[in-house]
Amino acid sequence: MQSEHNQYQKIYTFNNGYGASVICNQSSYGSDNGLFELAVLDKDGEICYDTTITSDVIGYMTHDHVARVLKEIESL
């Protein structure tokens, strides 16, 4: 996890080969409100645009929403 000067990033990896990047920084969707942006990652750590969860990044997420989506990614 990185956290520096109001910037946050955490990378999650799951046994199914998927992962997630959760960020909050000046360029992420929702950061002005202290919210998070999440991207689903593939087995190579690249953003995955073709899951049943989303076809893009998900912005404006609360802590609870991030937790729910992480569980969904883990279950893919």
Contacts in CASP RR format, 6 or more apart in sequence:
PFRMAT RR
TARGET T0000
AUTHOR 0000-0000-0000
METHOD contacts of the structure
MODEL  1
MQSEHNQYQKIYTFNNGYGASVICNQSSYGSDNGLFELAVLDKDGEICYD
TTITSDVIGYMTHDHVARVLKEIESL
1 8 0 8 1.000
1 9 0 8 1.000
1 10 0 8 1.000
2 8 0 8 1.000
2 9 0 8 1.000
2 10 0 8 1.000
3 9 0 8 1.000
6 24 0 8 1.000
6 25 0 8 1.000
6 26 0 8 1.000
7 23 0 8 1.000
7 24 0 8 1.000
7 25 0 8 1.000
7 26 0 8 1.000
8 22 0 8 1.000
8 23 0 8 1.000
8 24 0 8 1.000
8 25 0 8 1.000
8 36 0 8 1.000
9 21 0 8 1.000
9 22 0 8 1.000
9 23 0 8 1.000
9 25 0 8 1.000
10 21 0 8 1.000
10 22 0 8 1.000
11 19 0 8 1.000
11 20 0 8 1.000
11 21 0 8 1.000
11 41 0 8 1.000
12 19 0 8 1.000
12 20 0 8 1.000
12 21 0 8 1.000
12 22 0 8 1.000
12 70 0 8 1.000
12 73 0 8 1.000
13 19 0 8 1.000
13 41 0 8 1.000
14 73 0 8 1.000
14 74 0 8 1.000
15 74 0 8 1.000
16 74 0 8 1.000
16 75 0 8 1.000
16 76 0 8 1.000
17 42 0 8 1.000
17 43 0 8 1.000
18 40 0 8 1.000
18 41 0 8 1.000
18 42 0 8 1.000
18 43 0 8 1.000
18 48 0 8 1.000
18 51 0 8 1.000
18 73 0 8 1.000
18 74 0 8 1.000
18 76 0 8 1.000
19 40 0 8 1.000
19 41 0 8 1.000
19 42 0 8 1.000
19 45 0 8 1.000
19 73 0 8 1.000
20 38 0 8 1.000
20 39 0 8 1.000
20 40 0 8 1.000
20 41 0 8 1.000
20 69 0 8 1.000
20 70 0 8 1.000
20 73 0 8 1.000
21 38 0 8 1.000
21 39 0 8 1.000
21 41 0 8 1.000
21 47 0 8 1.000
22 36 0 8 1.000
22 37 0 8 1.000
22 38 0 8 1.000
22 66 0 8 1.000
22 70 0 8 1.000
23 36 0 8 1.000
23 37 0 8 1.000
23 38 0 8 1.000
23 39 0 8 1.000
24 30 0 8 1.000
24 31 0 8 1.000
24 34 0 8 1.000
24 35 0 8 1.000
24 36 0 8 1.000
24 37 0 8 1.000
25 31 0 8 1.000
28 36 0 8 1.000
28 37 0 8 1.000
28 59 0 8 1.000
29 35 0 8 1.000
29 37 0 8 1.000
29 57 0 8 1.000
29 59 0 8 1.000
29 60 0 8 1.000
30 36 0 8 1.000
30 37 0 8 1.000
30 59 0 8 1.000
30 60 0 8 1.000
31 37 0 8 1.000
33 60 0 8 1.000
35 59 0 8 1.000
35 60 0 8 1.000
35 61 0 8 1.000
35 62 0 8 1.000
36 59 0 8 1.000
36 61 0 8 1.000
36 62 0 8 1.000
36 63 0 8 1.000
36 66 0 8 1.000
37 57 0 8 1.000
37 58 0 8 1.000
37 59 0 8 1.000
37 60 0 8 1.000
37 61 0 8 1.000
38 57 0 8 1.000
38 58 0 8 1.000
38 59 0 8 1.000
38 61 0 8 1.000
38 66 0 8 1.000
38 69 0 8 1.000
38 70 0 8 1.000
39 47 0 8 1.000
39 48 0 8 1.000
39 57 0 8 1.000
39 58 0 8 1.000
40 47 0 8 1.000
40 48 0 8 1.000
40 51 0 8 1.000
40 53 0 8 1.000
40 54 0 8 1.000
40 73 0 8 1.000
41 47 0 8 1.000
41 48 0 8 1.000
42 48 0 8 1.000
47 57 0 8 1.000
49 55 0 8 1.000
49 56 0 8 1.000
51 73 0 8 1.000
51 76 0 8 1.000
52 76 0 8 1.000
53 69 0 8 1.000
53 72 0 8 1.000
53 73 0 8 1.000
53 76 0 8 1.000
58 69 0 8 1.000
61 69 0 8 1.000
END
